[in-house]
Protein backbone atom coordinates (compact mmCIF):
# COMPACT_ATOMS: atom_id res chain seq x y z
CA UNK A 1 0.00 0.00 0.00
CA UNK A 2 1.36 3.38 -0.99
CA UNK A 3 1.83 6.02 1.67
CA UNK A 4 -0.54 8.97 1.14
CA UNK A 5 0.89 12.33 0.11
CA UNK A 6 -0.82 13.99 3.12
CA UNK A 7 -1.89 12.31 6.39
CA UNK A 8 -3.96 13.66 9.29
CA UNK A 9 -1.61 14.55 12.17
CA UNK A 10 -4.07 15.89 14.75
CA UNK A 11 -7.43 14.77 16.08
CA UNK A 12 -9.41 17.03 13.72
CA UNK A 13 -10.59 14.28 11.41
CA UNK A 14 -13.97 15.32 10.05
CA UNK A 15 -14.91 13.54 6.82
CA UNK A 16 -17.73 14.90 4.64
CA UNK A 17 -19.38 13.80 1.37
CA UNK A 18 -18.94 15.82 -1.83
CA UNK A 19 -19.88 15.26 -5.48
CA UNK A 20 -16.90 14.64 -7.75
CA UNK A 21 -16.18 16.24 -11.13
CA UNK A 22 -15.94 14.07 -14.25
CA UNK A 23 -12.87 11.94 -14.99
CA UNK A 24 -11.02 12.58 -11.72
CA UNK A 25 -8.35 10.14 -10.55
CA UNK A 26 -7.31 11.10 -7.03
CA UNK A 27 -5.43 9.00 -4.49
CA UNK A 28 -6.30 8.85 -0.82
CA UNK A 29 -4.27 11.55 0.90
CA UNK A 30 -4.03 13.95 -2.03
CA UNK A 31 -5.18 17.58 -1.65
CA UNK A 32 -8.40 18.47 -3.41
CA UNK A 33 -10.33 21.60 -4.34
CA UNK A 34 -13.84 22.37 -5.50
CA UNK A 35 -14.43 23.53 -9.06
CA UNK A 36 -16.87 26.31 -9.97
CA UNK A 37 -19.78 23.85 -9.80
CA UNK A 38 -18.81 22.68 -6.29
CA UNK A 39 -17.39 19.34 -7.43
CA UNK A 40 -14.16 17.76 -6.16
CA UNK A 41 -11.06 18.02 -8.36
CA UNK A 42 -7.41 17.14 -7.75
CA UNK A 43 -5.47 20.16 -6.52
CA UNK A 44 -2.77 21.52 -8.78
CA UNK A 45 0.19 23.77 -8.07
CA UNK A 46 -1.86 26.82 -9.09
CA UNK A 47 -5.08 26.33 -7.11
CA UNK A 48 -5.76 29.28 -4.83
CA UNK A 49 -7.73 27.37 -2.19
CA UNK A 50 -8.35 23.80 -1.03
CA UNK A 51 -11.36 22.02 0.47
CA UNK A 52 -9.33 19.23 2.07
CA UNK A 53 -7.60 15.90 1.56
CA UNK A 54 -9.13 12.87 -0.17
CA UNK A 55 -10.25 10.26 2.36
CA UNK A 56 -10.50 7.56 -0.30
CA UNK A 57 -9.10 6.61 -3.69
CA UNK A 58 -11.17 8.13 -6.48
CA UNK A 59 -10.81 6.44 -9.86
CA UNK A 60 -12.64 8.25 -12.66
CA UNK A 61 -16.22 7.84 -11.37
CA UNK A 62 -19.26 9.32 -13.06
CA UNK A 63 -19.81 13.02 -12.48
CA UNK A 64 -21.57 13.78 -9.18
CA UNK A 65 -20.61 10.45 -7.61
CA UNK A 66 -20.29 11.06 -3.85
CA UNK A 67 -16.74 10.90 -2.48
CA UNK A 68 -15.39 11.57 1.01
CA UNK A 69 -12.98 14.34 1.95
CA UNK A 70 -11.15 15.30 5.18
CA UNK A 71 -12.46 18.87 5.18
CA UNK A 72 -12.00 20.29 8.68
CA UNK A 73 -10.48 23.79 8.25
CA UNK A 74 -8.36 23.25 11.40
CA UNK A 75 -7.01 19.81 10.45
CA UNK A 76 -3.24 19.44 10.36
CA UNK A 77 -1.46 17.18 7.90
CA UNK A 78 1.91 15.49 7.84
CA UNK A 79 3.44 15.62 4.38
CA UNK A 80 6.72 16.14 2.57
CA UNK A 81 8.53 19.20 1.39
CA UNK A 82 9.49 18.96 -2.26
CA UNK A 83 13.13 19.80 -1.48
CA UNK A 84 14.90 18.99 1.78
CA UNK A 85 17.21 21.97 1.21
CA UNK A 86 14.30 24.42 1.53
CA UNK A 87 13.38 23.31 5.06
CA UNK A 88 16.09 25.20 6.93
CA UNK A 89 15.06 28.57 5.46
CA UNK A 90 11.31 27.93 5.70
CA UNK A 91 9.55 29.94 8.41
CA UNK A 92 6.94 28.38 10.66
CA UNK A 93 3.64 30.21 10.22
CA UNK A 94 4.44 31.25 6.65
CA UNK A 95 2.36 30.13 3.69
CA UNK A 96 3.58 28.16 0.70
CA UNK A 97 2.45 26.51 -2.53
CA UNK A 98 1.88 22.92 -3.57
CA UNK A 99 4.19 21.09 -5.95
CA UNK A 100 2.61 18.42 -8.13
CA UNK A 101 5.17 16.27 -9.95
CA UNK A 102 4.41 12.93 -11.60
CA UNK A 103 1.19 12.59 -9.60
CA UNK A 104 2.88 13.17 -6.22
CA UNK A 105 1.81 16.23 -4.21
CA UNK A 106 4.34 17.88 -1.88
CA UNK A 107 4.75 21.36 -0.41
CA UNK A 108 7.11 23.73 -2.22
CA UNK A 109 8.78 25.66 0.60
CA UNK A 110 10.58 27.73 -2.02
CA UNK A 111 7.40 29.08 -3.61
CA UNK A 112 4.89 31.55 -2.28
CA UNK A 113 2.66 32.60 -5.16
CA UNK A 114 -0.75 31.15 -4.22
CA UNK A 115 -0.05 30.35 -0.53
CA UNK A 116 -2.52 27.50 0.02
CA UNK A 117 -0.78 25.77 2.96
CA UNK A 118 0.72 27.11 6.19
CA UNK A 119 3.86 25.54 7.65
CA UNK A 120 3.33 24.60 11.30
CA UNK A 121 6.30 22.37 12.06
CA UNK A 122 9.39 21.07 10.32
CA UNK A 123 11.78 18.22 10.93
CA UNK A 124 15.25 19.71 11.13
CA UNK A 125 16.77 16.79 13.00
CA UNK A 126 18.34 13.66 11.62
CA UNK A 127 16.04 10.69 11.29
CA UNK A 128 17.92 7.50 11.95
CA UNK A 129 15.77 5.66 9.45
CA UNK A 130 16.67 8.03 6.64
CA UNK A 131 20.22 6.68 6.43
CA UNK A 132 19.29 3.46 4.64
CA UNK A 133 18.73 1.26 7.69
CA UNK A 134 15.75 -1.02 7.99
CA UNK A 135 13.04 -0.96 10.60
CA UNK A 136 13.90 -3.34 13.43
CA UNK A 137 12.50 -6.73 12.60
CA UNK A 138 11.77 -5.76 8.99
CA UNK A 139 11.33 -8.64 6.59
CA UNK A 140 12.38 -6.50 3.64
CA UNK A 141 15.51 -7.63 1.84
CA UNK A 142 18.41 -5.19 1.78
CA UNK A 143 18.40 -1.64 3.00
CA UNK A 144 15.08 0.15 3.05
CA UNK A 145 14.62 3.87 3.47
CA UNK A 146 11.01 4.58 4.36
CA UNK A 147 10.17 7.69 2.37
CA UNK A 148 7.63 8.98 4.88
CA UNK A 149 10.00 9.07 7.82
CA UNK A 150 12.67 11.15 6.15
CA UNK A 151 14.19 14.54 6.86
CA UNK A 152 11.78 16.37 4.55
CA UNK A 153 8.73 15.67 6.74
CA UNK A 154 6.65 18.72 7.71
CA UNK A 155 3.31 19.53 9.35
CA UNK A 156 0.96 21.92 7.53
CA UNK A 157 -2.60 23.17 7.62
CA UNK A 158 -4.69 24.53 4.79
CA UNK A 159 -4.18 28.30 4.76
CA UNK A 160 -6.69 29.07 2.02
CA UNK A 161 -9.64 26.80 2.85
CA UNK A 162 -12.72 26.84 0.64
CA UNK A 163 -15.03 26.36 3.65
CA UNK A 164 -13.72 29.48 5.43
CA UNK A 165 -16.09 32.37 5.00
C-alpha positions in Angstrom: 0.0 0.0 0.0 1.4 3.4 -1.0 1.8 6.0 1.7 -0.5 9.0 1.1 0.9 12.3 0.1 -0.8 14.0 3.1 -1.9 12.3 6.4 -4.0 13.7 9.3 -1.6 14.6 12.2 -4.1 15.9 14.7 -7.4 14.8 16.1 -9.4 17.0 13.7 -10.6 14.3 11.4 -14.0 15.3 10.1 -14.9 13.5 6.8 -17.7 14.9 4.6 -19.4 13.8 1.4 -18.9 15.8 -1.8 -19.9 15.3 -5.5 -16.9 14.6 -7.7 -16.2 16.2 -11.1 -15.9 14.1 -14.2 -12.9 11.9 -15.0 -11.0 12.6 -11.7 -8.4 10.1 -10.6 -7.3 11.1 -7.0 -5.4 9.0 -4.5 -6.3 8.8 -0.8 -4.3 11.6 0.9 -4.0 14.0 -2.0 -5.2 17.6 -1.7 -8.4 18.5 -3.4 -10.3 21.6 -4.3 -13.8 22.4 -5.5 -14.4 23.5 -9.1 -16.9 26.3 -10.0 -19.8 23.8 -9.8 -18.8 22.7 -6.3 -17.4 19.3 -7.4 -14.2 17.8 -6.2 -11.1 18.0 -8.4 -7.4 17.1 -7.7 -5.5 20.2 -6.5 -2.8 21.5 -8.8 0.2 23.8 -8.1 -1.9 26.8 -9.1 -5.1 26.3 -7.1 -5.8 29.3 -4.8 -7.7 27.4 -2.2 -8.3 23.8 -1.0 -11.4 22.0 0.5 -9.3 19.2 2.1 -7.6 15.9 1.6 -9.1 12.9 -0.2 -10.3 10.3 2.4 -10.5 7.6 -0.3 -9.1 6.6 -3.7 -11.2 8.1 -6.5 -10.8 6.4 -9.9 -12.6 8.3 -12.7 -16.2 7.8 -11.4 -19.3 9.3 -13.1 -19.8 13.0 -12.5 -21.6 13.8 -9.2 -20.6 10.4 -7.6 -20.3 11.1 -3.9 -16.7 10.9 -2.5 -15.4 11.6 1.0 -13.0 14.3 2.0 -11.2 15.3 5.2 -12.5 18.9 5.2 -12.0 20.3 8.7 -10.5 23.8 8.3 -8.4 23.2 11.4 -7.0 19.8 10.4 -3.2 19.4 10.4 -1.5 17.2 7.9 1.9 15.5 7.8 3.4 15.6 4.4 6.7 16.1 2.6 8.5 19.2 1.4 9.5 19.0 -2.3 13.1 19.8 -1.5 14.9 19.0 1.8 17.2 22.0 1.2 14.3 24.4 1.5 13.4 23.3 5.1 16.1 25.2 6.9 15.1 28.6 5.5 11.3 27.9 5.7 9.6 29.9 8.4 6.9 28.4 10.7 3.6 30.2 10.2 4.4 31.3 6.6 2.4 30.1 3.7 3.6 28.2 0.7 2.5 26.5 -2.5 1.9 22.9 -3.6 4.2 21.1 -6.0 2.6 18.4 -8.1 5.2 16.3 -9.9 4.4 12.9 -11.6 1.2 12.6 -9.6 2.9 13.2 -6.2 1.8 16.2 -4.2 4.3 17.9 -1.9 4.8 21.4 -0.4 7.1 23.7 -2.2 8.8 25.7 0.6 10.6 27.7 -2.0 7.4 29.1 -3.6 4.9 31.6 -2.3 2.7 32.6 -5.2 -0.7 31.1 -4.2 -0.1 30.3 -0.5 -2.5 27.5 0.0 -0.8 25.8 3.0 0.7 27.1 6.2 3.9 25.5 7.7 3.3 24.6 11.3 6.3 22.4 12.1 9.4 21.1 10.3 11.8 18.2 10.9 15.2 19.7 11.1 16.8 16.8 13.0 18.3 13.7 11.6 16.0 10.7 11.3 17.9 7.5 11.9 15.8 5.7 9.5 16.7 8.0 6.6 20.2 6.7 6.4 19.3 3.5 4.6 18.7 1.3 7.7 15.7 -1.0 8.0 13.0 -1.0 10.6 13.9 -3.3 13.4 12.5 -6.7 12.6 11.8 -5.8 9.0 11.3 -8.6 6.6 12.4 -6.5 3.6 15.5 -7.6 1.8 18.4 -5.2 1.8 18.4 -1.6 3.0 15.1 0.1 3.1 14.6 3.9 3.5 11.0 4.6 4.4 10.2 7.7 2.4 7.6 9.0 4.9 10.0 9.1 7.8 12.7 11.1 6.1 14.2 14.5 6.9 11.8 16.4 4.5 8.7 15.7 6.7 6.7 18.7 7.7 3.3 19.5 9.4 1.0 21.9 7.5 -2.6 23.2 7.6 -4.7 24.5 4.8 -4.2 28.3 4.8 -6.7 29.1 2.0 -9.6 26.8 2.8 -12.7 26.8 0.6 -15.0 26.4 3.7 -13.7 29.5 5.4 -16.1 32.4 5.0 
